[in-house]
Structure formats: C-alpha cells, structure tokens
C-alpha cells in the first residue's frame, strides 16, 4: 500500500459518502487524525498496512515450501533436449545450480505432491468455519493466535522432515489449518474498518500475498544456497515473531475497541458505513447463504482465480528449475517476478476502482464485470499462449508476468464481491469460498504430478497450462453472465430479527 497518496487524501480531502440507505454523509477528513511524528495519519491507514502485512506473512509461510522442496529432494528431472540451456546444465541434464544443501530425500513426484498439498488440506477444512469464528470471537484475535500457532509449527518443520516425510506433512497440514482462518478474518476486519469509498484500497491491501512471493522465493533461494535448506524455514520463523509483536500493538477488532483512535474517526467510519455493518454479533445465516445464487457464482469465480494463482505458486518454480533448466536461485527470482507485478497492478486497480465508484463513472456492477476481463479472461488467454513458446525462456517469463500482473484486478472482482453481497457476513462468505477454492491448492500439484509422472517435459507441462487457462476463462465468463453485486437481504438478518 503506497503511503504518500493515501495519507495526502486522508489529510486534505472532504469526502461525500453515502450510506446504504442513500443518505449523504459529509465528513472533513483532515480532522480525523492520529499524530505520528509530524504526520497526521488515520488509524485505519495503519489497519490497512497490517492487512497487507498479514497477507504477506500468511503467504510467506505458505510458499516457502515450493522452493525448499527442490533442494530437499533428489532430482529426477527428465528434461527434453531443447531445454538444456547453455551454461546452466551439465551434459547429463542435471542443473548445475542444485548441489546438496543438506540431506536429500528420495521423495518421488507423488510424495512431493502430498507434501505441497498438505498445507491446503488443512487450509480448506478450516476455511469453512473461519468466517463465523472471526465474526463471533473477533478478527484481530483470530489472526494473532493463528499466527502464533504457525510460528510454533514452522519452527519444527526441519526436524520433522529429517524424521519422516509424514511428520512434515502433519506440520504443513496444521500450519495450513491455522492459515485457513486468516483470510476470512481479514474480510471481517475490512468490513469493520473500511468506509465504503475506501473499500477498494483495503481490499487491495490483500495483495501483500504477492509481495510475500516476490520476497520469499528469492530470499529462500539465497538463504538455502548459503546456509542450507533448513534456513528456508528458519527465516520464515523469524519474520513470524516480528509480525506478531507489531500486530499485537497496532490492531484491534473494530474502531470501537482500538486504544488510540480518535472519537472523530470512529464517528466517521460508523456514519460512512451506515446500516450495512452492524456491531451486533450474529451467527451466519448459513441456510440463506447456501441458497443464494449470487453466492455460488462467486464461488465459481474465486475457484478459477485460485486455480491460476496456485498454478503459478506451486508448479511454475518446479517447471523453471526442472524443465527450463534454471538454478534454484534463478528459479526463485524469475518465478517471483510475476507476483511483484501482480502486487503493483493490484494496488493500482484498488485505487482506480474507488475513484470510478466515488465519481460515479461506473456502477459497482459495471466495475466488477468489466474487470473480469483483466482478472480472469486475459490471464487465461496468456496462460494458454505459454504452450507455443517452447524453450524460449524470455517470452515465457514475459507471458507469465503479464498474466499475473493483469490478474491483479481480482481486488475488484472475486476479492471484493463478498463485501458487496453481505458486509456483515463477508468473513463467513470468504471462509466458504476459500474452503471450496482452497481445494485447488492440492488439486493443481496432484494433477500436474499426474501429467508429468512418466516424463517431465514441455509436452506434458502444456496440458497443465492449457487446463489452467481454460479454468480462468470459463469461470470468468460465468460471472459475467450471472454474477451479482447487490446486497443480499440476509445481510441485515440481525436487524430484522431485532425489529
């Protein structure tokens, strides 16, 4: 989240908001402030920063395994001759950049798929109740304690791997279980803290996950190269400790519970949100949610986005190292580049979406459906184009980078649609769609492993990219035809029962 522009807007703009009933709410923002040195920064800005940091640390814990496992296993690459890059591989086809960085284990593609997928088994299961837990217990509490659990478990991954791969699977499963609670909790936190006209910026803060990939892959690659693969886990543990300390100081479940927020800023947030967000805690109306047609269309859209994302997260580093022929360090750096561009574009999309909505240039419906072209359709086309590149690694990197950059528009489509449908239960909605979409976390490596089981070459990998592109495009078209941005009647079920 870029700090200069948001701070300047928070200090200088007089923003006219409308609550859900259509009543105008004029607030002078330069009077909502928190004095930090010489700057006057609203507390909700720091909450947005912590949303960004939370997604960063959650993903750092998630994606380090994709690089670490390359150095933990005995290479069995069956590379096609056209991809033996000059000065990168030996005559036998073994990458020069992959010497031993510690004990190597005889884990075949199936076992590696189980290890990579184990995080997502836990993630998928615990995403389902995560929204309700966060809405009832408090999103900040959920994020803090699940991160503590991840910290403890991540610190024992190295001895677990040395004992048996089953122990590593158990650790990754439990880390995924804790991680599955985080994103639904963030949706609840955003619903509590964000005025409607700033929703896009808060959702754009979820792009911290892409920075995690950009930083973690090269960092883990360099650390493993110099200190051994065990440090691919230790470096994440150190970051988890630092995050927990900062998060505990800065974050709170809602503006009402924050210790150093001004009363004026609390009043501004409440007035801007109007009746769409209630302080009263209420059990999610699961029956109405599961009978909601727009909810299921959102499920499909989110599934497609996660399929493409996890393909890039889990399979592309392996493709670059074992098929194209890059070293571990090169695979980490080049594999992270698409995620860096996704973060930059995602931030830009968030601000653009807010401006389009605030200035009434486009309706929320038009914003969601038009940006599906960027978040799903175009990335799908680019992913399919990868199969025509062959061993030309420069255009390959360009296509993968463009695909992820343009997909940053997900902050205006599947990541923001839960806030459209029911801000009071956005966490529960996101938990359910993360549960269903999270299955892609183990489906993608399993299907990729099946494709490359007998031969790890370009032809086999082309099936993976074609399937990924088709999932992107198909799910995007379905949302364009049937998706909705209207607030659902069951969002105000608590108020209805009280009346």
C-alpha positions as CSV (number, residue, x, y, z in Angstrom):
1,X,0.0,0.0,0.0
2,X,1.6,3.2,-1.1
3,X,1.7,5.6,1.9
4,X,2.1,9.0,0.3
5,X,-1.2,9.1,-1.7
6,X,-3.5,7.7,1.0
7,X,-2.1,10.0,3.7
8,X,-2.5,13.1,1.5
9,X,-6.1,12.1,0.7
10,X,-6.8,11.4,4.3
11,X,-5.5,14.8,5.4
12,X,-6.9,17.0,2.6
13,X,-10.0,15.5,1.1
14,X,-13.5,16.3,2.1
15,X,-15.3,13.2,1.1
16,X,-19.0,12.9,0.5
17,X,-20.1,9.3,1.3
18,X,-23.5,7.7,1.1
19,X,-24.7,5.1,3.5
20,X,-26.7,2.1,2.4
21,X,-30.0,4.0,2.8
22,X,-28.7,6.7,0.4
23,X,-28.3,9.4,3.0
24,X,-25.4,11.8,2.3
25,X,-22.7,11.9,4.9
26,X,-20.2,14.7,4.6
27,X,-17.1,14.4,6.8
28,X,-14.0,16.6,6.8
29,X,-11.2,14.1,6.8
30,X,-8.4,16.4,7.8
31,X,-9.9,16.4,11.3
32,X,-9.7,12.6,11.7
33,X,-6.1,12.0,12.6
34,X,-3.6,10.2,14.6
35,X,-0.4,12.2,15.2
36,X,2.6,10.2,14.2
37,X,5.7,12.4,14.3
38,X,4.8,15.3,12.1
39,X,2.3,13.4,10.0
40,X,-1.4,13.1,10.8
41,X,-2.4,9.6,9.8
42,X,-5.8,8.0,10.4
43,X,-5.7,4.8,12.4
44,X,-7.5,3.0,9.6
45,X,-4.5,3.6,7.4
46,X,-2.4,1.6,9.8
47,X,-5.1,-1.1,9.9
48,X,-4.7,-1.3,6.1
49,X,-1.0,-1.6,6.5
50,X,-1.5,-4.5,8.9
51,X,-3.9,-6.2,6.5
52,X,-1.1,-6.0,3.9
53,X,1.4,-7.4,6.4
54,X,-0.9,-10.2,7.5
55,X,-1.3,-11.4,3.9
56,X,2.4,-11.1,3.5
57,X,3.3,-13.3,6.4
58,X,0.5,-15.8,5.7
59,X,1.8,-16.3,2.2
60,X,5.4,-16.4,3.2
61,X,4.6,-19.3,5.4
62,X,2.6,-20.9,2.6
63,X,5.0,-20.6,-0.4
64,X,8.5,-21.2,1.1
65,X,7.9,-24.9,0.7
66,X,7.7,-24.7,-3.1
67,X,11.4,-23.6,-3.2
68,X,12.6,-25.5,-0.2
69,X,11.4,-28.9,-1.5
70,X,13.5,-28.6,-4.7
71,X,16.7,-28.6,-2.5
72,X,15.3,-31.3,-0.1
73,X,14.7,-34.0,-2.8
74,X,16.8,-36.0,-5.2
75,X,16.4,-34.6,-8.7
76,X,14.7,-36.9,-11.1
77,X,14.2,-34.5,-14.0
78,X,13.7,-36.0,-17.4
79,X,14.4,-32.9,-19.4
80,X,13.8,-32.6,-23.2
81,X,16.9,-31.8,-25.1
82,X,15.7,-28.4,-26.4
83,X,15.6,-27.1,-22.9
84,X,19.1,-27.8,-21.9
85,X,20.2,-24.2,-21.6
86,X,23.8,-23.3,-22.2
87,X,26.0,-22.8,-19.1
88,X,23.1,-23.8,-16.9
89,X,23.1,-27.6,-17.1
90,X,25.7,-30.3,-17.3
91,X,25.9,-32.8,-20.2
92,X,23.8,-35.2,-18.1
93,X,21.0,-32.7,-17.8
94,X,21.4,-32.1,-14.1
95,X,21.1,-28.5,-13.1
96,X,24.5,-27.0,-12.0
97,X,22.7,-24.7,-9.6
98,X,21.4,-27.6,-7.5
99,X,24.1,-29.1,-5.3
100,X,23.4,-30.6,-2.0
101,X,22.3,-28.0,0.6
102,X,21.6,-30.6,3.3
103,X,20.2,-34.1,3.5
104,X,18.3,-35.1,0.3
105,X,15.4,-37.4,0.4
106,X,14.1,-40.0,-2.1
107,X,10.7,-38.5,-2.4
108,X,9.1,-39.1,-5.8
109,X,6.6,-36.8,-7.5
110,X,3.7,-38.4,-5.7
111,X,5.2,-37.8,-2.2
112,X,6.2,-34.2,-3.2
113,X,2.7,-33.6,-4.3
114,X,1.4,-34.8,-1.0
115,X,3.8,-32.5,0.9
116,X,2.9,-29.5,-1.2
117,X,-0.8,-30.2,-1.0
118,X,-0.9,-31.0,2.8
119,X,-1.0,-27.2,3.6
120,X,-4.1,-26.9,1.6
121,X,-5.9,-29.8,3.1
122,X,-5.8,-28.0,6.4
123,X,-6.4,-24.6,4.8
124,X,-9.5,-25.9,3.0
125,X,-11.1,-27.6,6.1
126,X,-10.6,-24.7,8.5
127,X,-11.6,-22.0,6.0
128,X,-15.2,-23.2,6.3
129,X,-15.8,-22.2,10.0
130,X,-13.2,-19.3,9.9
131,X,-15.6,-16.6,9.0
132,X,-18.1,-17.4,11.7
133,X,-15.3,-17.8,14.3
134,X,-13.9,-14.4,13.3
135,X,-17.3,-12.7,13.4
136,X,-18.1,-14.0,16.8
137,X,-14.6,-14.0,18.5
138,X,-13.1,-11.0,16.7
139,X,-10.9,-10.9,13.6
140,X,-7.8,-9.5,15.2
141,X,-7.7,-12.1,17.9
142,X,-8.1,-14.9,15.3
143,X,-5.2,-13.5,13.2
144,X,-2.9,-13.1,16.2
145,X,-3.4,-16.5,17.7
146,X,-3.4,-18.5,14.4
147,X,-0.1,-16.8,13.6
148,X,1.4,-17.8,17.0
149,X,0.4,-21.4,16.1
150,X,2.0,-21.1,12.7
151,X,5.2,-19.8,14.3
152,X,5.5,-22.8,16.6
153,X,4.7,-25.3,13.9
154,X,7.0,-23.8,11.3
155,X,9.9,-24.0,13.8
156,X,9.6,-27.8,14.0
157,X,9.3,-28.5,10.2
158,X,13.1,-29.1,9.8
159,X,13.3,-31.9,12.5
160,X,10.0,-33.3,11.2
161,X,11.4,-33.6,7.7
162,X,14.5,-35.3,9.0
163,X,12.4,-37.8,10.9
164,X,9.9,-38.8,8.2
165,X,8.0,-37.1,5.4
166,X,4.8,-38.0,7.1
167,X,5.8,-35.7,10.1
168,X,6.4,-32.9,7.6
169,X,3.0,-33.5,6.1
170,X,1.4,-33.3,9.5
171,X,3.2,-30.0,10.3
172,X,2.2,-28.4,7.0
173,X,-1.3,-29.6,7.4
174,X,-1.6,-27.9,10.8
175,X,0.1,-24.7,9.5
176,X,-2.5,-24.7,6.7
177,X,-5.3,-25.2,9.2
178,X,-4.1,-22.1,11.1
179,X,-3.6,-20.2,7.8
180,X,-7.1,-21.1,6.6
181,X,-8.6,-18.9,9.4
182,X,-6.7,-15.8,8.3
183,X,-8.3,-14.6,5.0
184,X,-11.9,-14.8,6.3
185,X,-10.8,-12.9,9.4
186,X,-9.3,-10.2,7.2
187,X,-12.6,-9.9,5.4
188,X,-14.3,-9.3,8.7
189,X,-11.6,-6.8,9.7
190,X,-12.0,-4.9,6.4
191,X,-15.8,-4.8,6.9
192,X,-15.4,-3.4,10.4
193,X,-12.8,-0.7,9.5
194,X,-13.4,0.4,5.9
195,X,-15.7,3.2,4.8
196,X,-17.5,2.3,1.5
197,X,-15.5,4.8,-0.6
198,X,-12.2,3.3,0.7
199,X,-13.2,-0.4,0.3
200,X,-11.1,-0.9,-2.8
201,X,-7.9,0.3,-1.1
202,X,-8.5,-2.0,1.9
203,X,-9.1,-5.0,-0.4
204,X,-6.0,-4.0,-2.5
205,X,-4.1,-4.4,0.8
206,X,-4.7,-8.2,0.4
207,X,-2.1,-8.0,-2.3
208,X,0.5,-8.4,0.4
209,X,0.5,-12.0,-0.5
210,X,2.1,-11.2,-3.9
211,X,4.9,-9.3,-2.1
212,X,5.5,-12.4,0.0
213,X,6.0,-14.5,-3.0
214,X,8.3,-11.8,-4.6
215,X,10.4,-11.7,-1.4
216,X,10.2,-15.2,-0.1
217,X,11.2,-17.2,-3.2
218,X,14.4,-15.2,-3.9
219,X,15.2,-14.9,-0.2
220,X,14.7,-18.6,0.5
221,X,16.7,-19.5,-2.6
222,X,19.6,-17.3,-1.5
223,X,19.4,-18.4,2.2
224,X,19.3,-22.1,1.2
225,X,22.3,-21.6,-1.2
226,X,24.4,-20.1,1.6
227,X,23.1,-21.7,4.8
228,X,21.3,-24.9,3.8
229,X,17.7,-25.8,3.2
230,X,16.8,-25.7,7.0
231,X,17.2,-22.0,6.9
232,X,14.4,-21.9,4.3
233,X,12.1,-22.5,7.3
234,X,14.1,-20.6,10.0
235,X,14.0,-17.3,8.1
236,X,10.2,-17.5,8.0
237,X,10.0,-18.2,11.7
238,X,12.0,-15.0,12.4
239,X,9.5,-13.0,10.3
240,X,6.6,-14.5,12.1
241,X,8.0,-13.4,15.5
242,X,8.4,-9.8,14.3
243,X,4.9,-9.8,12.8
244,X,3.2,-11.0,16.0
245,X,4.8,-8.2,18.1
246,X,3.8,-5.4,15.7
247,X,0.3,-6.8,15.1
248,X,-0.4,-7.0,18.8
249,X,0.5,-3.3,19.2
250,X,-1.4,-1.9,16.2
251,X,-4.5,-3.9,15.5
252,X,-8.0,-4.2,17.1
253,X,-11.2,-6.0,16.1
254,X,-13.1,-2.8,15.4
255,X,-12.7,1.0,15.7
256,X,-14.7,0.9,19.0
257,X,-12.1,-1.4,20.6
258,X,-8.9,0.5,19.4
259,X,-7.0,2.2,22.1
260,X,-5.5,5.2,20.4
261,X,-8.1,6.1,17.7
262,X,-9.8,9.5,17.8
263,X,-13.6,9.7,18.5
264,X,-14.0,11.7,15.4
265,X,-12.5,8.9,13.2
266,X,-14.7,6.3,14.9
267,X,-17.8,8.5,14.2
268,X,-16.7,9.0,10.5
269,X,-16.3,5.2,9.9
270,X,-19.7,4.4,11.5
271,X,-21.5,7.1,9.6
272,X,-20.0,6.2,6.3
273,X,-20.8,2.5,6.8
274,X,-24.4,3.3,7.7
275,X,-26.7,0.4,8.4
276,X,-24.9,-2.2,6.2
277,X,-22.4,-3.0,9.0
278,X,-23.8,-3.8,12.5
279,X,-21.8,-4.1,15.7
280,X,-24.2,-6.8,17.0
281,X,-22.6,-10.3,16.7
282,X,-24.9,-12.8,15.0
283,X,-24.5,-16.4,13.8
284,X,-24.2,-16.5,10.0
285,X,-27.4,-17.4,8.2
286,X,-26.0,-20.5,6.5
287,X,-29.2,-21.6,5.0
288,X,-29.8,-18.3,3.2
289,X,-26.1,-18.2,2.2
290,X,-26.2,-21.7,0.6
291,X,-29.5,-21.0,-1.1
292,X,-28.1,-17.8,-2.6
293,X,-27.5,-17.9,-6.4
294,X,-25.0,-15.0,-6.4
295,X,-23.0,-16.7,-3.6
296,X,-22.5,-19.8,-5.8
297,X,-21.5,-17.7,-8.8
298,X,-18.9,-16.0,-6.6
299,X,-17.7,-19.5,-5.5
300,X,-17.1,-20.4,-9.2
301,X,-15.2,-17.1,-9.8
302,X,-13.0,-17.5,-6.8
303,X,-12.2,-21.1,-7.6
304,X,-11.0,-20.1,-11.1
305,X,-8.8,-17.3,-9.7
306,X,-7.2,-19.6,-7.1
307,X,-6.5,-22.3,-9.7
308,X,-4.4,-19.9,-11.7
309,X,-2.7,-18.5,-8.7
310,X,-1.7,-21.8,-7.2
311,X,-0.5,-23.0,-10.6
312,X,1.9,-20.1,-10.6
313,X,2.8,-20.5,-6.9
314,X,3.4,-24.3,-6.7
315,X,4.1,-25.6,-10.2
316,X,5.9,-22.8,-12.1
317,X,9.1,-22.8,-9.9
318,X,9.4,-26.6,-10.5
319,X,8.8,-26.1,-14.2
320,X,11.5,-23.4,-14.4
321,X,14.1,-25.5,-12.4
322,X,13.5,-28.9,-13.9
323,X,12.3,-28.3,-17.4
324,X,13.7,-24.9,-18.5
325,X,16.9,-25.5,-16.6
326,X,17.3,-22.6,-14.2
327,X,19.2,-22.9,-10.9
328,X,17.4,-22.8,-7.6
329,X,18.2,-19.1,-7.1
330,X,17.3,-18.2,-10.7
331,X,14.0,-20.1,-10.5
332,X,13.1,-18.3,-7.3
333,X,13.9,-14.8,-8.6
334,X,12.3,-15.3,-12.1
335,X,9.3,-17.1,-10.6
336,X,8.7,-14.2,-8.2
337,X,8.7,-11.5,-10.9
338,X,5.1,-12.2,-12.0
339,X,3.9,-11.8,-8.3
340,X,5.7,-8.5,-7.9
341,X,3.8,-7.1,-10.9
342,X,0.6,-8.5,-9.6
343,X,1.0,-6.6,-6.3
344,X,1.8,-3.3,-8.1
345,X,-1.1,-3.7,-10.5
346,X,-3.4,-4.8,-7.7
347,X,-2.8,-1.7,-5.7
348,X,-3.4,0.4,-8.8
349,X,-6.6,-1.4,-9.5
350,X,-7.9,-0.8,-6.0
351,X,-7.4,3.0,-6.2
352,X,-8.9,3.0,-9.7
353,X,-12.0,1.1,-8.6
354,X,-12.5,3.5,-5.6
355,X,-12.2,6.5,-7.9
356,X,-14.6,5.1,-10.5
357,X,-17.1,4.4,-7.8
358,X,-16.7,7.7,-5.9
359,X,-17.0,9.8,-9.1
360,X,-19.9,7.7,-10.3
361,X,-18.1,7.0,-13.6
362,X,-19.1,3.3,-13.4
363,X,-21.6,1.4,-11.2
364,X,-20.3,-1.3,-8.9
365,X,-21.9,-3.9,-11.2
366,X,-20.1,-2.4,-14.3
367,X,-16.8,-2.3,-12.3
368,X,-17.0,-6.0,-11.2
369,X,-18.0,-7.4,-14.6
370,X,-15.8,-5.3,-16.8
371,X,-12.7,-6.0,-14.7
372,X,-13.4,-9.8,-15.1
373,X,-11.7,-9.4,-18.4
374,X,-8.5,-8.4,-16.6
375,X,-8.7,-10.7,-13.6
376,X,-9.7,-13.9,-15.5
377,X,-10.2,-13.8,-19.3
378,X,-6.9,-12.2,-20.4
379,X,-4.7,-14.1,-17.9
380,X,-6.3,-17.3,-19.2
381,X,-5.5,-16.5,-22.8
382,X,-1.9,-15.6,-21.9
383,X,-1.5,-18.9,-19.9
384,X,-2.6,-20.9,-22.9
385,X,-0.2,-19.0,-25.1
386,X,2.7,-20.3,-23.0
387,X,2.5,-23.7,-24.8
388,X,3.6,-22.0,-28.0
389,X,6.8,-20.6,-26.5
390,X,8.8,-23.8,-26.2
391,X,12.2,-23.3,-24.6
392,X,12.4,-19.6,-25.3
393,X,12.6,-18.5,-21.7
394,X,12.4,-14.7,-22.2
395,X,8.9,-14.7,-23.8
396,X,7.9,-17.3,-21.3
397,X,8.7,-15.0,-18.4
398,X,7.0,-12.1,-20.2
399,X,3.8,-14.1,-20.6
400,X,3.7,-15.4,-17.1
401,X,4.5,-11.9,-15.7
402,X,1.7,-10.2,-17.8
403,X,-0.7,-12.9,-16.8
404,X,-0.2,-12.3,-13.1
405,X,0.0,-8.5,-13.4
406,X,-3.3,-8.2,-15.2
407,X,-4.8,-10.7,-12.7
408,X,-4.3,-8.1,-10.0
409,X,-7.8,-6.9,-11.0
410,X,-9.0,-9.7,-8.7
411,X,-9.1,-7.0,-6.0
412,X,-12.1,-5.6,-7.8
413,X,-13.8,-8.9,-8.6
414,X,-13.7,-12.1,-6.5
415,X,-11.9,-10.5,-3.6
416,X,-14.4,-7.6,-3.2
417,X,-17.6,-9.3,-4.1
418,X,-18.2,-10.8,-0.6
419,X,-18.3,-7.2,0.7
420,X,-20.9,-6.4,-2.0
421,X,-23.2,-9.3,-1.1
422,X,-23.1,-9.1,2.7
423,X,-20.6,-7.0,4.6
424,X,-21.9,-8.3,7.9
425,X,-21.0,-11.8,6.9
426,X,-18.2,-11.2,4.5
427,X,-15.9,-13.3,6.6
428,X,-18.3,-16.3,6.6
429,X,-18.7,-16.0,2.8
430,X,-15.0,-15.7,2.2
431,X,-14.4,-18.7,4.5
432,X,-16.8,-20.9,2.5
433,X,-15.4,-19.8,-0.9
434,X,-11.9,-20.3,0.4
435,X,-12.8,-23.8,1.6
436,X,-14.1,-24.7,-1.9
437,X,-11.4,-22.7,-3.8
438,X,-8.7,-24.0,-1.5
439,X,-9.1,-27.4,-3.0
440,X,-7.1,-26.1,-5.9
441,X,-4.1,-26.0,-3.6
442,X,-3.8,-29.8,-3.7
443,X,-5.7,-30.4,-7.0
444,X,-3.2,-28.4,-9.0
445,X,0.0,-30.2,-7.8
446,X,-1.8,-33.5,-7.9
447,X,-2.9,-33.0,-11.5
448,X,0.4,-31.6,-12.5
449,X,2.2,-34.6,-10.9
450,X,-0.1,-36.9,-12.9
451,X,0.7,-35.1,-16.2
452,X,4.5,-35.3,-15.6
453,X,4.7,-38.6,-13.8
454,X,6.2,-40.5,-16.8
455,X,8.1,-37.7,-18.5
456,X,8.8,-34.2,-17.1
457,X,8.9,-32.4,-20.5
458,X,7.3,-29.5,-22.4
459,X,4.5,-31.6,-23.9
460,X,3.4,-32.8,-20.5
461,X,3.5,-29.3,-19.0
462,X,1.5,-27.9,-21.9
463,X,-1.5,-29.8,-20.5
464,X,-1.1,-28.1,-17.2
465,X,-1.1,-24.6,-18.8
466,X,-4.0,-25.3,-21.1
467,X,-6.1,-26.6,-18.3
468,X,-5.2,-23.5,-16.1
469,X,-6.1,-21.1,-18.9
470,X,-9.5,-22.8,-19.6
471,X,-10.4,-22.7,-15.9
472,X,-9.6,-19.0,-15.8
473,X,-11.7,-18.2,-18.9
474,X,-14.6,-20.4,-18.1
475,X,-15.2,-19.2,-14.6
476,X,-14.8,-15.5,-15.7
477,X,-17.5,-15.9,-18.4
478,X,-19.9,-17.5,-15.9
479,X,-19.6,-14.5,-13.5
480,X,-20.1,-12.0,-16.4
481,X,-23.3,-13.8,-17.3
482,X,-24.7,-14.5,-13.9
483,X,-22.8,-12.6,-11.2
484,X,-24.3,-10.0,-8.8
485,X,-23.1,-7.1,-6.7
486,X,-26.4,-6.4,-4.9
487,X,-26.5,-6.5,-1.1
488,X,-28.4,-9.7,-0.2
489,X,-31.5,-9.5,2.1
490,X,-29.9,-11.8,4.6
491,X,-27.1,-9.4,5.3
492,X,-29.4,-7.5,7.7
493,X,-30.9,-10.5,9.3
494,X,-29.8,-9.4,12.8
495,X,-31.5,-6.0,12.4
496,X,-34.7,-7.7,11.0
497,X,-34.9,-10.1,14.0
498,X,-34.4,-7.2,16.4
499,X,-37.2,-5.2,14.8
